[in-house]
Amino acid sequence: MRQTLRLVGPDAAPQWRLMAGGTVVLLAEVAFRVMEPWPLKVVIDSLVASMGRHTGSAPATTSSLVGLGVALLVIVAGRAGCNYLATVAFALVGSRTAASLRSRAFHHVQGLSQQFHARNRSADTVQRLIADVNRMQEVAVTAGLPMAANTLTLLVMVVVMVFLDPLLATIVVMAVAAFAIASSGNSRRISAASLRSRKSEGNLANTAQEALGAIKVVQAYGLEPLLHERFTGANTVSLSEGVRSRRIAARLERSTDVIVGVATAVVMVGGGIRVLNGAMSPGDLVLFTTYLRTTMKPLRDMAKYTGRIARAAASGERVADLMAVEPEIVSPRDATVLDPVRGMVHFDHVRAAYEGRQVLHGVSLTVVPGEHVALVGPSGSGKSTLVSLVVRALDPTSGTVSLDGHSLDELDLKFLRSQVSVLHQEAVLLTGTIRENIRLGRPDASDGEVEAAARAAHAHDFITQMPDGYDTAVGERGGTLSGGQRQRIAIARALLRDSPIVILDEATTGLDPASTLAVLEAIDGLVAGRTTLTVTHDPQAAMRVDRVVWIQDGRIRLEGSPQHLMDTSDEFRRWANSHLSDFFALEGSGS
C-alpha cells in the first residue's frame, strides 16, 4: 500500500486544495454523525422525566419536541450535504490523479527502449496503463473515501462512548482491536491473491490480442481450437485467483459480523443492567447503542473495503513496477542541438549487443552528407542493429556513433530523432485518414504540402481514386491498404518531414514486383540529396546506391560501389544475380 501511495503522490499533490476542502467537509460530516443521536436521547429522557422519573432532563413539552425534531432535520440535512460535497471533492481528486498518473505512465512507457517492448507483452502493458489505473481510481472513490470517513467516525465515537460510559466503551475498544487483528493477516492474503489475479488478467489480454492480431494466420491454419484452449486456460487461472481473493474478503466480512454481534449483545445486556441500577439514563443507553450501531457499521464496511483496497494496492504495485523501469536511452543533461545539420554519420569501432548477444564487432564506417549507402548481407548479421544506433534505439557497448563530428549521446534525443526519417519493412499507419497519416511527418503542414508530398511519393493517383480521397480512413495499422500503398504513404510522410538523414530498413521486402518498382521510384525522390542508409536483401535497391557495404557476422566483409563489387567480388555477383533472376522470374509469372 505504501508503494501505491508513493506512486500517486506526485499526481495527487497538485490537488491539495481540493483534498483540503474535501477533508474539511468530511470532518463536518463526522461531527454531524456524532450529533445525530442526541435529539433522540433528549426526547427519551424528557419523556421519562415527564413520567416522574429523574433523568437529569426537563419534562417534555410540545415546543421542545418540535424543536428537537427540527434540530434532527437540520443535522441530517447537514450530514447529507457534507457527504455530497466530500464525495464530489474526492471523486474529482481521484479522476484528476488517475488521469495525471495514466498520462505520466504512458509518457514513461513511450520513452522505454525497444528491448523493453520486445521483452514485454504490449497487452499487459496496456492493462497496467488502463485497467489497473482505473481500478485504483474507482477504489479510491468507492472505498478509500468511505473508509476514511468510517475511520474518523469510529475514532470520534469511541472517544464519545468513553466519555458516556467507560465500562461499556471497553467492550467497543476490544471489538475494534479484534477486527484489527483479523484484518491485518487477511489484507495481506487478499493483496497477494489480487496481484496474481491481475497478472493472470494481463496474460489473458495478451492471449486475446495475439490471437486477434494474427487472425488471418489463425483462420488460414485452423488454429481456432488451439488458441481457444489457451484463452480458456488463461481465463480459468484468472477466475480462480479472483475467486480466491474474494473468498478471503468474504471470510473477513463474516468474522467481523461475529465480532459486531458479540459486542452488541454484551453492550445491550450490560447497558440494560446499568439502567436498572440507575447508573445510566434510558436516553444514555439509547445514545450509546446508537453510537455502537454507528460504530459497528464502519467495522463491517471496513471489512468490505479492506478487500477492495487490497485489490487496488495490487493494481498499484503493477503500475509502480512499470514506472520503476529506468529508460535506457535518455538525453544528456547538457544536450547539444546542431544547426545546421550536414548529415555526416560516422561509426568508430562500434560494438553492440542485443538481448545479451554480441551483434556488431568493431564496425567502422563513414557516410558523407548526401551519400546513399546500402547495407547487405545474410539475415542476422547486424545490419538493422547498425542503423538502429543512428536514432539511438540502441546504444553501442563500445565505440562511438557521431553526427557531424558530435557523439550521438551528446545530442538532445528529441532533436536527433527529428533529423532522421525511418521507413521499416512494415509501413505502420495509425488509425485515421490518409491525410492525417501523411501529416504526421510535419503536423503543421498545409493540405497543399501534404498532397505535394504524396505526388512526390507516387501516391497521389491511387489516393484520389479512393471514394474519400485523402480523407479515406485507413483502419488499424493501415489494414485497408496494400503493402505498396502503405509504403508510399510512409514515404510521403518522410518527404514531408524533410529530414537530412533517411534510413530504409527492408522497405521493399515482401512487395510484388510492380509495387517494388513503384516504391523504388518513390524512394529515389526521397533520398535525393539526403544521407541515406538502406538495409536490403533486394539487389534492385542495392544497385541504385552510391556505395554497398556487405556485413556478415557483425563485421564489414566487402565495401565499394555496386559496379565495383559486381566486377571484383564473386560472392556479391552471385548474390545479386540470384536475387535478380528470382525477381524477373516472379515478374514474368505475374505478367
C-alpha angles and dihedrals in degrees: 000000000000089000090055092049091051089049096055095037097094091047096045096044095078088057093061094117091053091045091049091051091047091050092051093053089042090057089047090052090052089050090052090049090054092049096045099085095046098083089054092049091051092047093052094045092046091049091049088048089052087059090058101261120127112243102150091254131104117253115270123264130185092249093049092050091049090048091051090048091052090047090053091051091050091049093048092047091048092050092048092048093049091047090052093049093046092049092050093045095050092041088057090047090050094047095046093044092049092048091050093046092047091050092046092048093048091050089049093050092049089056095053119105126266087246089062092051091046091053097044129059113245094219091059090049090051089048089057094047096048116016098034094047090046090053091051091051094046094048092046089060102033097038111010096057096044090046091052090049092046092049092051091046091049093051095046094046093048088054091049092047091051087054092048098045121349093193096056091039088062088066091055092048090052090051091051090049091050090052092049091053093047095047099046096067095036092050092059092048092048091050093050093048091046091052090053089047093052091048091051090049088054090053089048091053090048092052092050094046093048093050096045094041090057096037093134091058092041093054095039093054096036092242095148095106093048095049092042088055090051092048092048091050092051089045091053092051091049091049095049094049092047092050090048093056092047092047090056090047091050090051090054091049093051091047088054091051089056092048091049093047094051093047092049093050093049093048092046093052096039093045092049091053091049091052090051089050091050094244091119135028119235088248091054090053092049090047092048094047090047089053089046091053091046090048094047092051091063088050091054091044093046089056089054094043093047090068093047093047091048089054090048089049088055089053090047090052091054092051091045090052089054093048091048092065106105117223109247094204117052139155115261117252093247097036122187125226117199122217116212109016113213095185106235109153119194129186112196116194090318122190120184137177131200121200090346095308119115107237106167123043113198100317116184119187137150124203112192122215112286094010121134113215125183120208111207136167142100121329113271094025095121104264097128090041089056095053092043087065090064093067092034093244079141132015123221118253088222137358125041139268114206139186116209089343096310120112109242092234088063093057129086105262096222091048092048094052091046088062094057131069114200127197115189130196089260110049102217116212123186125230107276139067128320089249092054092049094051091045090059085082089066116001094201094054118126123237089254092055091048092053092045090055090049091052091050089051092051089243102111096085098054091041093055091049090063118096094249098027112205090359093062111128110236099199128221111340089349092290094158092064132069121252093255092049092050091049093051091050088051089051090051088052090052091048090053090050088057095198121171093233128055128190120194112191109189089320094166100038114124096016124125117247095262093048090045092056092047092049093046090053090050090048091054088061093046098051098042107125093357131110103252135188114191122192107198148152089195115102089200089063093041094052092056096061135089096237137013123211117195111208122191129167090357095303136097108254102169135016135177145087116314092250093047092053092046088054099042109027122068090188094055092042092052090048093049096044094047093050094043092050089051090050095050091045089055091046091051093048091050095051 
